[in-house]
Amino acid sequence: MKPTKLSVALAKEALEVRRQSAHGWLRRTTAGRTVARVLGGLADIELADRAMTLAAQEFTSVLPVIIVVGTIGNLHGASETLSNQLGIDPGALTSITHTTANAVESSPPTFATFGVIGVLMIIVSGTSFARALGRVYGKVWGVPTLTFSGWWRWVAVLVAVAAAIGLLGRVRRVSTVEWIGPPLAVVGEALVWFGLWMAVPYLLTQGRLAGRVLWATAGLTSAGLTILGIGGVLYLPRAAASAQDKFGELGLVFTAITWMFLQSAVVVAATTIVKALALDEGFVGRVLRGPGLEPVPPEPLPVHDRAG
């Protein structure tokens, strides 16, 4: 595999980490230094702040895309997706549902026009989620963030995330099959997440990340989100019901944003962990950096500078 600038930079960074003085018990071993890099990376990326920013952007960007596409296409499918993945039951939002239904019934042409224009407006404004995610990858991997000339990548990411969340709602249906259904649903969910988080970093970094780094990021993100999803099967229905009893329709919004925050935290944390593993001085780091990319020693100093 031909070395890339990013891979060589990772190798040099790994060498620099190795040369740093070992202070504290975490830095006395290779594994300890990797753990220290993970903890330092999570602190440096400001995990909670990044996750909350992504959750807010997802709520205002991805969620409207799912709802609009569901309104134009299969509203029942969109409702099922929102209920399974985010704990939101659109049927519970009675005032909004009745108002929307009356508007659609009374003026179909206006609604059709709004559907086309509305989708375009939502997609344009919704790229804020993709831009925020791109800044995360840019900071973690030290690659340039997308400029406006790459606008189609933001749109592609937005559509991909919305489509994946929609697909997950359909995958969950498999769990109703006796015995084999639940395991198949878990495997299907993991595959959907894996495919999504292979594509998203590739698009937002313009292909600058090596394939093995993408595989590792997708695998770790998929595992985290799948485990979180299993917990959500038990947590979301109870949390949504309790929040709605206490706060009404606003409680569903709180539940959704909380769940999006947890999902976003998994995405950011997985990316940070893979970066720390890529700097590992042992086997894991060599695999992620690629063959022939051992840490590159710095250029020797000129003779007259060595005297001191």
N, C-alpha and C positions, 0 to 999 in steps of 0.2 A: 504494500500500500504506500502510495506516495505521501511523504510527510506534508502536512498543511502548516500554515503559519500558526494556527491556534494550537496544534499538537506540539510543535516545537516550543511555543511559549509555555505550554503546560510542563514540558520536560524541564525547561530552565527554571520555572517556578518551583518545581519539585526539588531541584538541586539546591535552590536558595533556602527552601524550608529545611533541608537536611543540614545545611551549613549553619543554621541558626543555633545559638547556644541553647543547651538543654536545661531549662529551668522548670522545676516542679516534677512531680511523679508522672504526670501525663506525657511529658516529652522525653522520657527515658527509653521508651520503646517505639517501634514503628507503629504498632496499633494505637498506642497512647497518643502519639503525635497526630494520627489520623482522627481520633476522637476529639482532640483539641482543635483541629482544623474544622471539624463539623460544628462544634460549639461556637467557635469564633466566627464561622461563616453565617450561622443562624443569627448571631448577634449583629454582625455587620450588615446583613440584608434587612434587619429589623422585621423579623418574621411576622409579628402581630400586626404591625402597621401595613406591611405589604399585603397580608392576607385580608385585612379589613378593606383595603382599597380595592382589591380584586373582587371581593364579595359585593361591595357596593356597585362596582361597575358591571358585574354579572347580573345583579338584580335589575339594573336600569338598561342593560344592553341585550343580554341573552334571553332573559325572561320575556320581554316584549316580542322578540322574534318568535319564540315558541307559541305565544298566545295568538299573535297575528296569523301565523301560518296555520295554526289549529283552527282559527275562526274561518279562514278561507277554505281550508281543506276539511280535516276531520277533527272537529272540536272535542269529540269524546276521547280520541287518542291523546290530544293535548292535555285534557283534564286528567287522564290516567297517568301521564308522565309527570305532571306537576304534583300529583298526589303521592306517587311512589318515590320520586326523587327529592322533593323539596317540602313535603308535608302540607302543600297547599291544595285544598279542594275547591275549585272554582264554583262548584255548586253551592258551597256554603256562603259565598259572597252574593247573597240574594239580591241586594239592591242593585249591584253592578250588573248581575246576570239579567234581571228583568228589564233594566233600562236598555241594555245592549240588544236584547231580543226584540223589544218594541221598536227600536231604531231600525234594526235590520228588516223587520216585517213591514214597516210603513214606507220605507224608501229604498228599495233594492238597488236602483241605479246609483244613487249617491253612495251607498255602502260599497258597491263594486269599485267606484272611482276612488273612494277613500282607501280601499284595500290595496290597490296598486301604488298610489302615492304614499300611503302610510308605510308600506313595506320598504319602499326606497328611502324614506326619511329615517326609519328605524335603523336600517342597515348603515346609512351614512353616519348617524349619530352614535350608533352602537359600536362602531370601531374603537371607541374609547377603552373597552375591555381588552381588545387585542393590543392596543398601544400600551396599556398598563402592564400587560403580560410581557410584551416585548422589552419593556424597561427592566423587568426582573431578570430576563435572560441576558440582557446587555450588561447588567451590573455583576451578575454571578460569573459569567464567562468572559467578561471583558471584551465583548464584541460590539461593533457599532449598532445602534438601534436604527430601525427602518426610517427612511425619510418618506415624504409624500409620494415620491415616484414609485414606491412599493405599496401603494394603497390597496391594490388587489389582494395582497397577502393578509392585510387586516380583515378584509371582507371574507376571505376564504377561511380564516381562523374563526370568525364569528359564526359563519354558517356551519362549519365543522363541529363546533362545540354545541350549537343548538341541535344539529342533526343527531349527534351522539347522545345527548340527553333524551331526545325523542326516541331514539332506538332502544335505549335502556328501558324505557317504559314497556316496550314490546317484549324485550328479552325477559322481563320479570314474569310475563304470562306463563312462561315455561314452568315456573315453580309450582303451578297447579297440578302438573302431572304427578301421579303417585310414585313414590320412592325415588325415581331417577330425576324428577323435575327440579327440586332444589339444587342439587349439585350442578346440573346443566345450566341453570340460571346463573349460578355463581361463575362458572367458567365463561359463559357468554358475556356476562358483565365485565369480567377481567379482560376479555379479548377486545371488547368495544373501547374500554379505557386505554388499553395498550395501543391500539391503532390510532386513537385520537392523539395521545401524547407522544407518539412517534412523529406525527404530522405537524403538530403545532410548533415545537421547537425548530423543526426543519424550516418551516415557513418564516418564522419570525427572526431567525438568525441567517436567513438567506443561504442555507446549506453549509454554513461555516463549521458546524459541529461534525465530528467524525461519526461514522455509522455506529460504532460500538458505544459511543457516548449516548447517542440517541436511543439505542436499545436499552442501555442501563437506566436512563432516565424514564423511558416508557415503562419498563418493567417495575421499577420501584414505585413510580406514581400509580400504576395500575394496581399493584398489590395494596398500597395504602388506601386508595379509593374503594377498592373492593371490600376490604375489611371494614372500612367506615360504612359502606353500604349495607353490609350484613348487620351491623349495629343499628343502622337507620331503620331497618325493618321493624325492630322492636321499639326504637326510640321515637321516631317521627310521628306515628299515629297518636301516641300518648301525649307527646309534647304539643302537637298541634291542637288536640282536643282540650288540653288544659289551658293553653294560651288563649284559645278562642273563648272558653268559659270566663276567663278573667278579664280579657281585654277586647273581646269581640273580634271583628274582622282584622283589626290592627294586630291582634295576637298572631295571626297567621303570617303576617309580614315579619314579625320578630323571629318566628320559628324559621322561616325561609332564609333570612339573612344570617342567622346563627349557623344554620347548616351549610350555607355557602361559604361562610368564614372557615369552617372546619375543612371543607373540601379545598379551598384555596390554600390553607396552611399546609395541607398534604402536598400540593403541587409545588409550592415554594420550597418546602423542606426537602422534598425528593431531589429537586434540582441542586440545592446547596450540598446535599450529602454526596451526590454523584461527583460534583466538582471536587469535594474533599477527597473522595476515593481516587479520582484521577491524579491527584498529587501524591498518592501513597508511594512510598519508596520501595514497596515490595511487589509481589506478583500482581495484585489487583490493579495497582497504578500502571504497571507495564502493559497489562492487557487493555486498559481503557485508553492509554496514550497511543497504543499501536506498536507493531514491530519496528525495531530499529530506531526507536525514539527514547533511548535512555537519556537521563538528564545530561544536558550539554554543558561541559565545563566552560567557565568564562575565558575570554581571550587573555593570554599572558600579558603582564604589564611590561612596558618598555624597560630596557636595561637600566637607564638612568633613574627610573622610578623605584627600582627594587632596593636601591642602596639604603633607603630609609627604613 
